[in-house]
Amino acid sequence: MAMRESFRPLRPDLDKFLFAAVGPEREGIPLSMVSALTRLGLDPWDEAGRLSSLGKREAVEQLARLLAELPGTSRPLAEAREIADRAVEQLPKYDNSPSPQPPQARRAYRWPTLPRQSQFLTFCVVVAAAALVSIFLHGGFSLGIGFP
């Protein structure tokens, strides 16, 4: 009986590469290539497919640069090349066709900021709203002059 489409692996030919150990993580647990590529903001299967279409030297070099950028680790490029060399051996094939540009790891998400004028206006609206709520909660506006 064949597996339903939703339960089939994405690319079983890439499993050896994607589940290869990159190095130790916290508490000695090995970090897999799929986790490393995900932390860099890349789709692991797309990146593995892209690397498998490159020549071995180019694939090793591009993967080493990515591994050296891995957040939370301080790995020299020479060590990253050794890891990349072992990992690239696990890719299904090499093709010597011209290579596309290497991907850039996504930078950490930054919350959007408003321009200064908008920040000031937002502040004024918040202060005015707080004043109105205070007036409402304390029973109205009184100047304390003595008028009934």
C-alpha positions as YAML, in Angstrom:
chain: A
units: angstrom
residues:
- id: 1
  name: MET
  ca: [0.00, 0.00, 0.00]
- id: 2
  name: ALA
  ca: [1.41, 3.40, -1.01]
- id: 3
  name: MET
  ca: [1.71, 6.27, 1.46]
- id: 4
  name: ARG
  ca: [-0.65, 9.16, 1.12]
- id: 5
  name: GLU
  ca: [0.98, 12.29, -0.30]
- id: 6
  name: SER
  ca: [0.81, 14.20, 3.00]
- id: 7
  name: PHE
  ca: [2.79, 11.46, 4.81]
- id: 8
  name: ARG
  ca: [5.55, 10.96, 2.24]
- id: 9
  name: PRO
  ca: [8.97, 12.41, 3.01]
- id: 10
  name: LEU
  ca: [9.76, 15.58, 1.09]
- id: 11
  name: ARG
  ca: [12.99, 14.33, -0.48]
- id: 12
  name: PRO
  ca: [14.20, 11.02, 0.96]
- id: 13
  name: ASP
  ca: [17.40, 11.29, -1.11]
- id: 14
  name: LEU
  ca: [18.42, 14.27, 1.05]
- id: 15
  name: ASP
  ca: [17.82, 12.60, 4.43]
- id: 16
  name: LYS
  ca: [21.46, 11.55, 4.99]
- id: 17
  name: PHE
  ca: [22.59, 15.14, 4.47]
- id: 18
  name: LEU
  ca: [19.78, 16.83, 6.40]
- id: 19
  name: PHE
  ca: [20.06, 14.59, 9.44]
- id: 20
  name: ALA
  ca: [23.86, 14.59, 9.57]
- id: 21
  name: ALA
  ca: [25.33, 16.01, 12.79]
- id: 22
  name: VAL
  ca: [26.82, 19.48, 12.49]
- id: 23
  name: GLY
  ca: [28.26, 19.59, 15.99]
- id: 24
  name: PRO
  ca: [27.23, 19.63, 19.64]
- id: 25
  name: GLU
  ca: [24.49, 21.90, 20.84]
- id: 26
  name: ARG
  ca: [23.50, 22.70, 24.39]
- id: 27
  name: GLU
  ca: [24.04, 19.89, 26.89]
- id: 28
  name: GLY
  ca: [25.86, 17.73, 24.32]
- id: 29
  name: ILE
  ca: [22.83, 17.07, 22.12]
- id: 30
  name: PRO
  ca: [23.96, 16.91, 18.48]
- id: 31
  name: LEU
  ca: [22.79, 19.68, 16.16]
- id: 32
  name: SER
  ca: [21.50, 18.36, 12.83]
- id: 33
  name: MET
  ca: [21.91, 20.05, 9.45]
- id: 34
  name: VAL
  ca: [18.12, 20.50, 9.19]
- id: 35
  name: SER
  ca: [18.13, 22.45, 12.48]
- id: 36
  name: ALA
  ca: [21.18, 24.50, 11.49]
- id: 37
  name: LEU
  ca: [19.68, 25.53, 8.14]
- id: 38
  name: THR
  ca: [16.36, 26.36, 9.79]
- id: 39
  name: ARG
  ca: [18.11, 28.60, 12.34]
- id: 40
  name: LEU
  ca: [19.66, 30.48, 9.44]
- id: 41
  name: GLY
  ca: [16.18, 31.19, 8.07]
- id: 42
  name: LEU
  ca: [16.55, 28.81, 5.11]
- id: 43
  name: ASP
  ca: [14.28, 26.01, 3.96]
- id: 44
  name: PRO
  ca: [16.45, 22.92, 4.62]
- id: 45
  name: TRP
  ca: [15.12, 20.89, 1.67]
- id: 46
  name: ASP
  ca: [15.46, 23.77, -0.79]
- id: 47
  name: GLU
  ca: [18.98, 24.52, 0.40]
- id: 48
  name: ALA
  ca: [20.02, 20.86, 0.28]
- id: 49
  name: GLY
  ca: [18.65, 20.59, -3.25]
- id: 50
  name: ARG
  ca: [20.50, 23.74, -4.26]
- id: 51
  name: LEU
  ca: [23.76, 22.52, -2.75]
- id: 52
  name: SER
  ca: [23.42, 19.13, -4.44]
- id: 53
  name: SER
  ca: [23.26, 20.87, -7.82]
- id: 54
  name: LEU
  ca: [26.66, 22.53, -7.22]
- id: 55
  name: GLY
  ca: [30.12, 21.12, -7.68]
- id: 56
  name: LYS
  ca: [31.63, 19.63, -4.54]
- id: 57
  name: ARG
  ca: [34.13, 22.45, -3.92]
- id: 58
  name: GLU
  ca: [31.50, 25.16, -4.40]
- id: 59
  name: ALA
  ca: [28.96, 23.33, -2.23]
- id: 60
  name: VAL
  ca: [31.52, 22.86, 0.57]
- id: 61
  name: GLU
  ca: [32.53, 26.53, 0.44]
- id: 62
  name: GLN
  ca: [28.97, 27.87, 0.48]
- id: 63
  name: LEU
  ca: [27.86, 25.51, 3.24]
- id: 64
  name: ALA
  ca: [30.95, 26.37, 5.30]
- id: 65
  name: ARG
  ca: [30.12, 30.08, 5.09]
- id: 66
  name: LEU
  ca: [26.57, 29.35, 6.23]
- id: 67
  name: LEU
  ca: [27.77, 27.18, 9.14]
- id: 68
  name: ALA
  ca: [30.22, 29.90, 10.21]
- id: 69
  name: GLU
  ca: [27.25, 32.35, 10.42]
- id: 70
  name: LEU
  ca: [25.19, 29.99, 12.57]
- id: 71
  name: PRO
  ca: [23.74, 31.95, 15.53]
- id: 72
  name: GLY
  ca: [24.79, 30.85, 18.99]
- id: 73
  name: THR
  ca: [28.07, 29.28, 17.88]
- id: 74
  name: SER
  ca: [31.54, 30.62, 17.38]
- id: 75
  name: ARG
  ca: [33.03, 28.33, 14.79]
- id: 76
  name: PRO
  ca: [36.12, 29.27, 12.75]
- id: 77
  name: LEU
  ca: [35.77, 28.99, 8.97]
- id: 78
  name: ALA
  ca: [38.34, 26.15, 8.81]
- id: 79
  name: GLU
  ca: [36.28, 24.03, 11.22]
- id: 80
  name: ALA
  ca: [33.09, 24.91, 9.31]
- id: 81
  name: ARG
  ca: [34.80, 23.72, 6.08]
- id: 82
  name: GLU
  ca: [35.62, 20.35, 7.67]
- id: 83
  name: ILE
  ca: [32.01, 19.90, 8.79]
- id: 84
  name: ALA
  ca: [30.73, 21.05, 5.39]
- id: 85
  name: ASP
  ca: [33.07, 18.65, 3.58]
- id: 86
  name: ARG
  ca: [31.72, 15.67, 5.55]
- id: 87
  name: ALA
  ca: [28.12, 16.82, 5.11]
- id: 88
  name: VAL
  ca: [28.39, 17.47, 1.36]
- id: 89
  name: GLU
  ca: [29.57, 13.87, 0.93]
- id: 90
  name: GLN
  ca: [26.05, 12.88, 2.04]
- id: 91
  name: LEU
  ca: [24.35, 14.78, -0.80]
- id: 92
  name: PRO
  ca: [22.89, 12.57, -3.54]
- id: 93
  name: LYS
  ca: [24.88, 13.90, -6.51]
- id: 94
  name: TYR
  ca: [27.03, 16.70, -7.80]
- id: 95
  name: ASP
  ca: [26.39, 18.60, -10.98]
- id: 96
  name: ASN
  ca: [29.01, 20.89, -12.49]
- id: 97
  name: SER
  ca: [26.48, 23.30, -13.98]
- id: 98
  name: PRO
  ca: [26.85, 27.05, -13.31]
- id: 99
  name: SER
  ca: [25.92, 27.87, -9.74]
- id: 100
  name: PRO
  ca: [23.43, 30.48, -8.53]
- id: 101
  name: GLN
  ca: [24.40, 33.06, -5.94]
- id: 102
  name: PRO
  ca: [24.70, 31.72, -2.39]
- id: 103
  name: PRO
  ca: [21.76, 32.56, -0.14]
- id: 104
  name: GLN
  ca: [22.08, 35.09, 2.62]
- id: 105
  name: ALA
  ca: [20.91, 34.04, 6.05]
- id: 106
  name: ARG
  ca: [17.92, 36.07, 7.18]
- id: 107
  name: ARG
  ca: [18.62, 38.58, 9.85]
- id: 108
  name: ALA
  ca: [16.76, 38.50, 13.14]
- id: 109
  name: TYR
  ca: [13.29, 40.06, 13.00]
- id: 110
  name: ARG
  ca: [13.08, 43.66, 14.14]
- id: 111
  name: TRP
  ca: [9.85, 45.25, 15.22]
- id: 112
  name: PRO
  ca: [8.81, 48.04, 12.89]
- id: 113
  name: THR
  ca: [9.35, 51.53, 14.21]
- id: 114
  name: LEU
  ca: [7.30, 54.63, 13.53]
- id: 115
  name: PRO
  ca: [8.79, 57.92, 12.31]
- id: 116
  name: ARG
  ca: [9.48, 60.45, 15.08]
- id: 117
  name: GLN
  ca: [6.44, 62.62, 14.26]
- id: 118
  name: SER
  ca: [4.15, 59.59, 14.40]
- id: 119
  name: GLN
  ca: [5.71, 58.52, 17.69]
- id: 120
  name: PHE
  ca: [5.00, 61.96, 19.16]
- id: 121
  name: LEU
  ca: [1.41, 61.96, 17.89]
- id: 122
  name: THR
  ca: [0.87, 58.45, 19.27]
- id: 123
  name: PHE
  ca: [2.21, 59.61, 22.64]
- id: 124
  name: CYS
  ca: [-0.17, 62.63, 22.63]
- id: 125
  name: VAL
  ca: [-3.16, 60.42, 21.80]
- id: 126
  name: VAL
  ca: [-2.27, 58.00, 24.60]
- id: 127
  name: VAL
  ca: [-1.90, 60.85, 27.15]
- id: 128
  name: ALA
  ca: [-5.21, 62.41, 26.03]
- id: 129
  name: ALA
  ca: [-6.97, 59.05, 26.28]
- id: 130
  name: ALA
  ca: [-5.53, 58.50, 29.77]
- id: 131
  name: ALA
  ca: [-6.73, 61.97, 30.82]
- id: 132
  name: LEU
  ca: [-10.26, 61.29, 29.52]
- id: 133
  name: VAL
  ca: [-10.40, 57.93, 31.31]
- id: 134
  name: SER
  ca: [-9.23, 59.63, 34.52]
- id: 135
  name: ILE
  ca: [-11.88, 62.35, 34.17]
- id: 136
  name: PHE
  ca: [-14.56, 59.75, 33.58]
- id: 137
  name: LEU
  ca: [-13.47, 57.60, 36.55]
- id: 138
  name: HIS
  ca: [-13.24, 60.52, 38.98]
- id: 139
  name: GLY
  ca: [-16.64, 61.97, 38.26]
- id: 140
  name: GLY
  ca: [-15.95, 64.82, 35.90]
- id: 141
  name: PHE
  ca: [-13.77, 67.87, 35.57]
- id: 142
  name: SER
  ca: [-13.48, 70.31, 38.47]
- id: 143
  name: LEU
  ca: [-11.43, 73.49, 38.67]
- id: 144
  name: GLY
  ca: [-11.86, 73.72, 42.42]
- id: 145
  name: ILE
  ca: [-13.14, 77.33, 42.23]
- id: 146
  name: GLY
  ca: [-16.18, 76.67, 44.31]
- id: 147
  name: PHE
  ca: [-18.95, 76.68, 41.75]
- id: 148
  name: PRO
  ca: [-21.67, 74.12, 42.44]
...
